[in-house]
């Protein structure tokens, strides 16, 4: 049996977003932080899987696929940020302000979770409402998907 990672990750994003909202209503900051962190991690997994699939399967992104393959020959690859920015450029998606806002969010919230500088993190950061930024990210995926039809 094979699972579609896009479906699996998207379900996890939704699950943790819903739990995060319930925790906010209940005034449970610790659970809100927990589910916010998990939603962000699964969002990144979803977006990384989506953009990689788009690059490797869409003829409209063949130039980006070739660049990625050349980098792979020397044990490198395009960064998450560059994959998204170059995809928007190749597909002539304008304006890119929502993408830029999401990438700033990603750097601020996701990077400390998956690239920690130590074993501890300031969980207070995740007390903020991250659902709007997560929704924006999902809209970016839908926007690109309408052009390259991955899902």
N, C-alpha and C positions, 0 to 999 in steps of 0.2 A: 504494500500500500504506500502511495506517495501523497504527501500533504503539500498543498500549495502554501509556501511560506508567506506569500502576500496575504492570504486569507487568515492564516494562523496569527500573524503579527497584528493585522488590523483588528481582529477580534480581541486580542490582548490590550491593544490601545483603548478600544471601546470599553472593555471590562474595567480597566483601571481609571479611566476618565469618570465612569459612572460611580465607582467606589470613592473616588476623590470628591466628587460633588456631594455624595451622601455624607462623607466625613466632614465637609464644610458645614452642611446643614446641621449636623450633630455637634458641631463645635469641637471635633476631635482633631486637633492639629497634628498629632503624631501620625494618625492614619492618613490624613491629607498628605503629609509629606511623603509617607511611604508610597502611596498610590500615585502621587505626582511623579516621583522618581521612576517608578516602574512604567508609567505611561510614556515618559520621555524616552526611556531606554527602548521600549517596544516600538515607539514612533520612529526612532532612528533605524532600528532593524528593518522596519517596514519601508522606510524611504530609501535606505541603502539597497535593499533587495529590488525595489521598484526601479530605481535609476539604473542599476546594473543590468536588469532585464531589458529595460528600454534601450540602453546603449548596445547591447549584444543582439537585439532582435529587430530593431527598427532601421530600415534603409535610410531614413532621414537623419540618423545619427551615425552613419557609417564612418564619417571622418573622426568622430570621437572614439569609436570602436578601434579604429586603426591606431590612434594615438595611445589608447590604453594598451593595446597589444604590443606596441613598440616599447612602452615603459615596462611591461611585464618581462621583456627579454632581459632587462637589467635589474630584476628583483624590485621593481617599483610599480606604483599604480597612481592613478589620479586620486586626489583627495575627494572626500565627500563633497566639500564646498566647490571644488573645481568641476566635478561631474555635473552638479546642478547648474552652476553659472554657465558652463560651456553648452549644456543642453538648452538653456534658455536662449543663449546667443545663436546657436545653430537653428533653433526653431523660430527665431525672431520674435520671441515673446517679450512684449513691453507693456507697461513699465516693469522694472525688476525690483521695485521698492518692497513689495511683499516678500520676495525671495531674500532680499538683503535683510529685512527685519527678521525673517525666520532664521537665517544663518547667524545673525547676532544672538538670537535666543538660543540656538543650538550651541554656540560657543560658550554662552554664559551658564546654561543649565545642564546640557548633556556632557560636555567635555569633562567637567569635574567628576562626573560619575564613572565614566569609562576610561579616563586617563588621570586618575587621582595622583596627587603629589605625595600622598601618604594614606594611612589607614582610616583617617577621620575626615569628615566633611561637615560643613556648616549646614545642617538640615533646615535652619531657619529660611534659607534661600527658597526652599521648596514649600514654604507656607504661603507663598504668593499664588494667585490664581493663574495657572499655566494653561488652562483649557482654551483660552482664545488663541494663543500661539500654536497650540496643537491643532486646533481647527483650521487655522491659516495654513499650516503645513499640509494637512489633508486636502485642502483646496488646491494647493500647488500641484499635488500629485494628480488630482482630477484634471487640472488644466493641461498638464503634459500628456496625460493619458488620452485626452480627447484628440490630440494630434498624432500620437504614435501607437495608440491602441494596444497597450500591454495587457490590461485587465479586461 
